[in-house]
Amino acid sequence: MSASEDKKDAPEQPHLVPAGEPEKNERERIEEQDSLLKFPCDFPIKVMGLTREDFARTIAAAVREIVSDFDESRLTQSRSKTGKYTALTLNIRAVSRAQLDSIYLMLTSHPMVKVVL
């Protein structure tokens, strides 16, 4: 068998990407997602947690640390059938993907929050 025939039969080597750099397809996917949103834009964020008297006020104050002009009148809330959980919808005026990422990171690490969508 010749050397060129050996190369045809050999399994293809995986494409290696330097650490810290996403694969090209991953980069393209992220860029494509970013292009779906045109900033600034109105953006709803759903937040769920155990029902507490201060849940909505506390979450609104936390969001206001990132979105200084967040208006609490743009927040709606509802309770589960049993009343154990409260769901909030925060309608914010997002100015960038980085801002949305910061909000999601803050909310997902907040001790009162169970779920963020």
Secondary structure, 3 states (H helix, E strand, C coil): CCHHHHHHHCCCCCCCCCCCCCCHHHHHHHHHHHHHCCCCEEEEEEEEEECCCCHHHHHHHHHHCCCCCCCHHHEEEEECCCCCEEEEEEEEEECCHHHHHHHHHHHHHCCCEEEEC
